[in-house]
Amino acid sequence: MKHTRLFAAILCAAPPFAYAATGDTSDEIVVTATRIAQPLNQTLAHTSVISRQDIRNAQAVDVPSVLRDLAGVEFYQSGGIGKQSSLFLRGANSSHVLILLDGVRINSATTGSTELDQLMLDQVERIEVVRGNASSLYGSEAIGGVIQIFTRHGGGAPCFNASAGIGTHNTRHVSAGFSGQSGDADFSVQASHYKTAGVSAIKPSIVPTVNPDRDGYDNTSLSASLHYALDMDNGLAVSLLDSQGSSQNDNSFGLPTDVNTSKSHIQKLSLLSDNRINATWHSKLQLAQGVDDTRNFLNGMPDIALGALFKTVNNQVTWQNALQFDENSILNLGAEGLTQQVASDTAYTRNKRTAHSLFAGYTGNFGAHQLQANLREDRYSDFGVADTGLLGYGYAINEKWRATAVASTAFKAPTLNDLYYPLINYGTFGGVTYSYQGNPNLKPERSRNAELGMHYTAGGQQVDVAYFDSRIRDLIASNGLAAGSVINLSQARNEGWEFSYDGQFGDTGVKAALTLQNPRDGQTGQLLVRRARSYGSIGITQRLGLWKVGGECQFSGPRVDYDINTFARTTLSGYQVVNLTANYALDKHLNLSLRADNVFNRDYMLAHGYNTLGRTVFVAVNYQQ
């Protein structure tokens, strides 16, 4: 309750301080909330932006580290950086959040989720987070919302950047890049390598039979982009991201001497033609491929029992057309084609599917009134058709305050694991034979979401308050039988409040987020696992001459989980973690940075039985030409 009172005080006090602030956030442009460019302070869905400057200030390594500071976002990670993680957005499952990389899907068609834990911040320019149903814009998975990650791009005079650092657990990190503009072309190339010895992923005190050795992680990443302007109205762009990670893991059912390793390869390649046909018509055609390639090893050999190879290739084509007939209205029309194909040593009964989609959207501004409407049809080769829609309205009360309302629907397609996993016999126990296989008759999971919001923007400050009510039906779950399969069985519901604040007062910056929610099973009323009723963060940065220092506190209430040994429901304690940063400018190009995480060395768990990192320190020297 003390945390709740603190956040309420900050948020309520923000507007009277508006005239003390400097800077202005009203010119921030986003594209994810409507698929077309619009000011952040005009989005109807609750939307947040993590800029390149935010990433520099955080001095963090991977994408999960900066997302967990946002309202509505929860994470668990099984043993530290690079280990398997899951993201919950507004209490929805991790497979209910669509992750896009420059507009490209990189998710697994077998698990349905995206390996955010393999994406390093060296390659990231900015991140946009849109909460709530967005399937009418993007199709499957967008039940909890959409997180779009934009990779580094070029501009301005050609310049070089580099960074090198060391830290706790024998951590090493180096990165270098070159970007800029030359004539009609802008370009960017960025490469990085990260390695850490880590800690034991599973706590030996909870699972005594687990291998107690350190479970390390290393990652090598590369991003590149090139944009060439053919003339004032036409351009071509190509971009690439390649991330290769290797992580040692623990298996609670393994032997004390076992060494479990997973190798992950995330890749994105995109070719974009951007054309302004005339004063009214703006067309974009994108051809892209996203790859999720996971390989599992046990003691250096392919892990046949777990499945040694799961590789998804997403081939995607998108044609989008924005028609602006006057300064107040834009009509957005488009078509998409998606082919997902899986290569695996697991013999799926079917390893490929296609989806063909049509979408239409309208955004209008009429004085104090805003309107957004979206419709989409997705036609899948395996389960059929899914239609979704969104209707949003905004009213500008005055120059600073705005009220919004959004109602929307969404869906998630069954994964290829859900539909086509082959029949597996686990053995006979007590005269009963246990087996499992996919169910090709599954329907897509469906969702309805309603959101009411109040938004304040003035004098370098932004306040967002949103009430949401999300309901999901036809959730895919186990049938609980010895002859196991999955069926459309469960329901889930979550309603709650999100509070976000971002303000700048001279040389002082303040950011805060708070989420109050009730994520539960719609049939039993039980809380959904690993999701807290309340959580949030508060961060402050201060410039002091050549120094820039900062601190943040992340906190969460208790969460329900399954005991790693018995699988019975258990409760994870709440936690408070304090992180500190410092940056010293040696000159206009060179600086020293320090980040200390969990400075009070709190022992807590995000998933039962799995370690989190204790106190860690990382120091780096950074060069920007």
DAQUITA-V286246 format. One record per pair of residues at least 6 apart in sequence whose ideal C-beta (glycine too) atoms are under 8 Angstrom apart, sorted by the first residue. I is the first residue (numbers start at 1). GAP is how many residues later the second one is. Records with the same first field share a line. If there is no record, write none. Layout:
BEGIN
I: GAP, GAP
END
This chain:
BEGIN
3: 511, 531, 533, 552
4: 510, 512, 530
6: 532
7: 492, 505, 507, 529, 531
8: 491
10: 491, 500, 502, 528
11: 452, 454, 488, 490, 501, 503
14: 442, 447, 449, 487, 489
15: 385, 441, 443, 446, 448
17: 444, 486, 488
18: 382, 440, 441, 442, 443
19: 440
20: 439, 485, 486
21: 438, 439, 440, 482, 483, 484, 485
22: 437, 438, 482, 483, 484
23: 437, 481
24: 435, 436
25: 15, 16, 432, 435, 436, 437, 477
26: 13, 14, 15, 431
27: 12
28: 11, 12, 13, 21
29: 8, 9, 10, 11
30: 7, 8, 9, 10, 13, 17, 19, 98
31: 6, 7, 97, 117
32: 15, 68, 96, 97, 98, 114, 116
33: 10, 11, 12, 14, 95, 97
34: 9, 103, 298, 327, 329, 338, 340
35: 102, 103, 285, 297, 299, 326
36: 286, 294, 296, 325, 327
38: 325
40: 7, 9, 422
41: 361, 414, 416, 421
42: 323, 328, 352
43: 87
44: 326, 328, 348, 349, 350, 360, 361, 362, 409
45: 85, 86, 87, 89, 100, 347, 359, 361, 406
46: 25, 26, 84, 85, 86, 405, 407, 418, 420, 422, 452, 454
47: 81, 82, 83, 84
48: 22, 23, 80, 81, 416, 452
49: 77, 78, 79, 80
50: 16, 17, 20, 76, 77, 78, 79
51: 75
52: 72, 73, 74
54: 12
55: 11, 66, 69
57: 452, 484, 491, 493, 524, 526
58: 7, 8, 63, 523, 537
59: 522, 524, 534, 535, 536, 559, 561
60: 6, 61, 535
61: 20, 59, 60, 112, 133
62: 19, 20, 54, 55, 57, 58, 59
63: 53, 54, 56, 57, 58, 61, 64, 86
64: 11, 13, 21, 23, 52, 53
65: 16, 56
66: 55, 61
67: 6, 8, 20, 49, 60, 62, 80
68: 6, 7, 469, 486
69: 442, 444, 468, 470, 483, 485
70: 59, 430, 443
71: 393, 427, 428, 429, 442, 443, 444, 465
72: 17, 18, 59, 73, 426, 443
73: 14, 15, 16, 56
74: 13, 14, 15, 17, 456, 457, 458, 461, 482
75: 10, 11, 12, 13, 531
76: 9, 10, 454, 530, 531, 534
77: 6, 7, 8, 40, 529, 530, 533, 535
78: 6, 7, 123, 171, 528, 529, 532
79: 119, 120, 121, 122, 123, 136, 170, 171, 531, 532
80: 116, 118, 119, 121, 135, 137, 531, 532, 533
81: 36, 113, 115, 117, 136, 532
82: 35, 36, 114, 116, 135, 136, 137, 163, 165
83: 34, 118, 132, 134, 164, 166
84: 33, 163, 165, 178
85: 31, 32
86: 7, 8, 27, 444
87: 7, 10, 29, 60
88: 6, 9, 56, 431, 442, 443
89: 7, 8, 40, 42, 55, 56, 58
90: 41, 42, 54, 55, 378, 380, 404, 406, 408, 427
91: 53, 379, 401, 403, 405, 426, 428, 437, 440
92: 51, 52, 53, 355, 378, 380, 400, 402
93: 51
94: 19
95: 16, 17, 18, 46, 317, 320
96: 45, 47, 48, 316, 349, 351, 376
97: 17, 44, 45, 46, 47, 48, 49, 50
98: 7, 9, 36, 40, 41, 42, 43, 44, 47, 48, 49
99: 6, 7, 8, 15, 17, 47, 48, 49, 50
100: 38, 46, 47, 48, 49
101: 18, 47, 48, 50, 140, 167, 189
102: 46, 47, 48, 49, 137, 139, 166, 168, 186
103: 45, 167, 183, 185, 215
104: 164, 166, 182, 184, 185, 186, 210, 212
105: 185, 209, 211, 233
106: 8, 9, 160, 161, 162, 184, 185, 186, 208
107: 6, 7, 34, 183, 185, 205, 207
108: 6, 7, 184, 186, 202, 204, 307
109: 203, 205, 231, 232, 233, 244, 306, 307
110: 200, 202, 232, 234, 305, 306, 307
111: 199, 304, 306
112: 29, 300, 303, 305
114: 178
115: 149, 151, 177, 179
116: 31
117: 128
118: 101, 125, 127, 146, 148
119: 30, 102, 124, 147
120: 72, 74, 99, 101, 123
122: 41, 53, 55, 68, 69, 70, 99
123: 28, 29, 67, 69, 98, 99, 100, 118, 120
124: 25, 26, 27, 28
125: 25, 26, 27, 28
126: 24
127: 20, 21, 22, 23
128: 18, 19, 20, 22
129: 16, 17, 18
130: 15, 16, 17, 18
131: 13, 14, 320, 335, 337, 367
132: 12, 13, 274, 276, 317, 319, 336, 338
133: 9, 10, 12, 255, 257, 275, 276, 277, 314, 315, 316, 337
134: 8, 11, 12, 256, 274, 276
135: 6, 7, 8, 241, 243, 251, 253, 273, 274, 275, 276, 312
136: 223, 225, 238, 239, 240, 252, 253, 254, 272, 273, 274
137: 9, 222, 224, 237, 239, 253
138: 8
139: 197, 199, 216, 218, 237, 239, 249
140: 215, 238, 246, 271, 272, 273, 304
141: 271, 272
142: 268
143: 267, 268, 269, 302, 304, 306, 327, 329
144: 326
151: 72, 74, 88, 90, 117
152: 25, 27, 36, 38, 71, 73
153: 26, 33, 35, 72, 74, 86
154: 25, 26, 27, 32, 33, 34, 71, 73
155: 24, 25, 26, 31
156: 24, 25
157: 23, 24
158: 20, 21, 22, 23, 24
159: 19, 20, 21, 465, 466
160: 16, 17, 18, 463, 465
161: 14, 15, 16, 17, 18, 29, 461, 462, 463, 464
162: 12, 13, 14, 15, 460, 461
163: 10, 11, 12, 13, 457, 458, 459, 460
164: 9, 10, 11, 456, 457
165: 6, 7, 8, 9, 428, 453, 454, 455, 456
166: 6, 7, 452, 453, 454
167: 6, 29, 449, 450, 451, 452
168: 447, 448, 449, 450
169: 27, 28, 29, 30, 45, 444, 447
170: 26, 27
171: 23, 24, 25, 26, 445, 447
172: 21, 22, 23, 24
173: 19, 20, 21, 22, 445, 447
174: 18, 19
175: 15, 16, 17, 18
176: 14, 15, 16
177: 11, 12, 13, 14
178: 10, 11
179: 7, 8, 9, 10, 11
180: 6, 7
181: 6
184: 44, 45, 46
185: 41, 42, 43, 44
186: 40, 41
187: 37, 38, 39, 40
188: 35, 36, 37
189: 33, 34, 35
190: 32, 33, 34
191: 29, 30, 31, 32
192: 27, 28, 29, 30
193: 25, 26, 27, 28
194: 23, 24, 25
195: 21, 22, 23, 24
196: 20, 21, 22
197: 17, 19
198: 16, 17, 18, 19, 50
199: 15, 16, 412, 414, 415
200: 10, 11, 12, 13, 14, 15, 50, 411
201: 14, 47, 48, 49, 409, 410
202: 8, 48, 50, 362, 407, 408, 409
203: 402, 406, 407, 408
204: 6, 8
206: 358, 359, 402, 403
207: 43, 45, 357, 358, 402
209: 43, 45, 46, 47
210: 40, 41, 42, 44, 46
211: 39, 43, 44, 45, 46, 47, 48
212: 44
213: 35, 46
214: 34
215: 32, 33, 34, 35
216: 31, 32
217: 28, 29, 30, 31
218: 27, 28
219: 24, 25, 26, 27
220: 23, 24, 25
221: 20, 21, 22, 23
222: 18, 19, 20, 21
223: 16, 17, 18, 19
224: 15, 16
225: 12, 13, 14, 15
226: 11, 12, 13
227: 8, 9, 10
228: 7, 8, 9
229: 6
230: 6
233: 42, 43, 44
234: 39, 40, 41, 42
235: 38, 39, 40
236: 35, 36, 37, 38
237: 33, 34, 35, 37
238: 31, 32, 33, 34
239: 29, 30, 31, 33
240: 27, 28, 29, 30
241: 25, 26, 27
242: 23, 24, 25
243: 21, 22, 23, 24
244: 19, 20, 21
245: 18, 19, 20
246: 15, 16, 17, 18
247: 14, 15, 16, 17
248: 11, 12, 13
249: 11, 12, 13
250: 10
251: 7, 9
252: 312, 313, 357
254: 6, 44
258: 40, 41
259: 39, 40, 41
260: 36, 37, 38, 43
261: 35, 36, 37, 39
262: 32, 33, 34, 35
263: 31, 32, 34
264: 28, 29, 30
265: 26, 27, 28, 29
266: 25, 26, 27
267: 22, 23, 24, 26
268: 20, 21, 22, 23
269: 19, 20
270: 16, 17, 18, 19
271: 15, 16, 17
272: 12, 13, 14
273: 10, 11, 12, 13
274: 9, 10
275: 7, 8, 9, 10
276: 6, 7
277: 6
280: 43, 44, 45
281: 40, 41, 42
282: 39, 40, 41, 42
283: 36, 37, 38, 39
284: 34, 35, 36, 37
285: 32, 33, 34, 35
286: 30, 31, 32, 33, 34
287: 29, 30
288: 27, 28, 29, 30
289: 24, 25, 26, 27
290: 23, 24, 26
291: 20, 21, 22, 23
292: 18, 19, 20, 22
293: 17, 18, 19
294: 15, 16, 17
295: 7, 13, 14, 15
296: 6, 7, 10, 11, 12, 13
297: 6, 11
298: 7, 8
302: 6, 7, 43
304: 41
307: 37, 38, 39
308: 37
309: 34, 35, 36
310: 32, 34, 36
311: 31, 32, 33
312: 28, 29, 30
313: 27, 28, 29, 30
314: 24, 25, 26
315: 23, 24, 25, 26
316: 20, 21, 22, 23
317: 19, 20
318: 16, 17, 18
319: 15, 16, 17
320: 12, 13, 14
321: 11, 12, 13
322: 8, 9, 10
323: 7, 8, 9, 10
324: 6, 7
325: 6
328: 36, 37, 38
329: 33, 34, 35, 36
330: 32, 33, 34
331: 29, 30, 31
332: 27, 28, 29, 30, 31
333: 26, 27, 28
334: 24, 25, 26
335: 21, 22, 23, 24
336: 19, 20, 21, 23
337: 17, 18, 19, 20
338: 16, 17, 18, 19
339: 13, 14, 15, 16
340: 12, 13, 14, 15, 76
341: 10, 11
342: 6, 9, 10, 74
343: 8
344: 7
346: 75, 76
347: 75
348: 68, 72, 73, 74
349: 71, 73, 89, 91
350: 32, 66, 69, 70, 90
351: 65, 69
353: 27, 28, 29, 63
354: 26, 27
355: 23, 24, 25, 26, 58
356: 22, 23
357: 19, 20, 21, 22
358: 18, 19
359: 15, 16, 17, 18
360: 14, 15, 16
361: 11, 12, 13, 14
362: 9, 10, 11, 12
363: 7, 8, 9
364: 6, 7, 8
365: 6
367: 29
368: 27, 28, 29
369: 24, 25, 26, 27
370: 22, 23, 24, 25, 26, 34
371: 21, 22, 23
372: 18, 19, 20, 21, 22, 34
373: 16, 17, 18, 19
374: 15, 16, 34
375: 12, 13, 14
376: 11, 12, 13
377: 8, 9, 10
378: 7, 8, 9, 10, 33, 35
379: 6
380: 6, 33
382: 32, 37, 58
383: 30, 31, 36, 59, 60, 61
386: 25, 27, 58
388: 20, 21, 22, 23
389: 19, 20
390: 16, 17, 18, 19
391: 15, 16, 17
392: 12, 13, 14, 15, 16
393: 11, 12, 13
394: 8, 9, 10, 11
395: 7, 8, 9
396: 6
397: 6
399: 59
400: 56, 57, 58
401: 53, 54, 55
402: 52, 53, 54, 55
403: 49, 50, 51, 52
404: 47, 48, 49, 50, 51
405: 45, 46, 47, 48
406: 43, 44, 45, 47
407: 41, 42, 43, 44
408: 40, 41
409: 37, 38, 39, 40
410: 36, 37, 39
411: 33, 34, 35, 36
412: 32, 33, 35
413: 31
414: 28, 29, 30, 31, 62
416: 22
417: 21
418: 20, 21, 24, 58, 68
419: 19, 20, 21, 23
420: 18, 20
421: 15, 16, 17
422: 15, 16
423: 12, 13, 14
424: 11, 12, 13
425: 8, 9, 10
426: 8, 9, 10
427: 6, 7
428: 6
432: 50
433: 49, 50
434: 48, 49, 50
435: 47, 48, 49
436: 48, 49
437: 47, 48
438: 47, 48
439: 46, 47, 48
442: 34, 44, 45, 46
443: 31, 45
444: 30
445: 27, 28, 29, 30, 31, 43
446: 26, 27, 28
447: 23, 24, 25, 26
448: 22, 23
449: 19, 20, 21, 22
450: 18, 19
451: 15, 16, 17, 18
452: 14, 15
453: 11, 12, 13, 14
454: 9, 10, 11
455: 7, 8, 9, 10
456: 6, 7, 8
457: 6
460: 43, 44, 45
461: 40, 41, 42, 43
462: 38, 39, 40, 41
463: 36, 37, 38
464: 34, 35, 36, 37
465: 32, 33, 34, 35
466: 31, 32
467: 28, 29, 30
468: 26, 27, 28, 29, 30
469: 24, 25, 26
470: 23, 24, 25
471: 20, 21, 22, 51
472: 19, 20, 21, 50
473: 18, 49
474: 14
475: 13, 14, 15, 16, 17
476: 10, 11, 12, 13, 14
477: 9, 10, 12, 13
478: 6, 7, 8
479: 6, 7, 8, 10
490: 31, 32, 33
491: 30, 31, 32
492: 27, 28, 29, 30, 36
493: 25, 26, 27, 29
494: 23, 24, 25, 26, 34
495: 22, 23
496: 19, 20, 21, 22
497: 17, 18, 19, 20
498: 15, 16, 17
499: 13, 14, 15, 16, 37
500: 12, 13
501: 9, 10, 11, 12
502: 8, 9
503: 6, 7, 8
504: 6
507: 35, 36, 37
508: 32, 33, 34, 35
509: 31, 32, 33, 41
510: 28, 29, 30
511: 26, 27, 28, 29
512: 24, 25, 26, 27
513: 23, 24, 25
514: 20, 21, 22
515: 19, 20, 21
516: 17, 18
517: 14, 15, 16, 17
518: 15
519: 8, 9, 12, 14
520: 6, 7, 8
521: 6, 7
526: 34, 43
527: 6, 32, 33
528: 32
529: 30, 31, 32, 33, 40
530: 29, 30, 31, 42, 76, 77
531: 28, 29
532: 24, 25, 26, 27, 42
533: 24, 25
534: 22, 23
535: 19, 20, 21, 22
536: 18, 19
537: 15, 16, 17, 18
538: 14, 15
539: 11, 12, 13, 14
540: 10, 11, 12
541: 7, 8, 9, 40
542: 6, 7, 8
546: 38, 39
547: 35, 36, 37, 38
548: 34, 35, 37
549: 31, 32, 33, 34
550: 30, 31, 32
551: 27, 28, 29, 30
552: 26, 27
553: 23, 24, 25, 26
554: 22, 23, 25
555: 19, 20, 21, 22
556: 18, 19
557: 17
558: 13, 14, 15, 16
559: 12, 13, 15
560: 9, 10, 11, 12
561: 8, 9, 10, 11, 44, 46, 47
562: 6, 7, 8, 46
563: 6, 7, 45, 46
564: 44, 45, 46
565: 44
570: 38
572: 32, 33, 34, 35, 36
573: 31, 32
575: 27, 29
576: 26
577: 20, 21, 23, 25, 27
578: 20, 21, 22
579: 16, 17, 18, 19, 20
580: 14, 15, 16, 19
581: 12, 13, 14, 15
582: 11, 12
583: 8, 9, 10, 11
584: 7, 8, 9
585: 6
586: 6
589: 34, 35, 36
590: 31, 32, 33
591: 30, 31
592: 27, 28, 29, 30
593: 26, 27, 28, 29
594: 23, 24, 25, 26
595: 22, 23
596: 19, 20, 21, 22
597: 16, 18, 19, 20
598: 14, 15, 16, 17, 18
599: 16
600: 15
601: 13, 14
602: 12
603: 9, 11
604: 8
605: 6, 7
606: 6
END
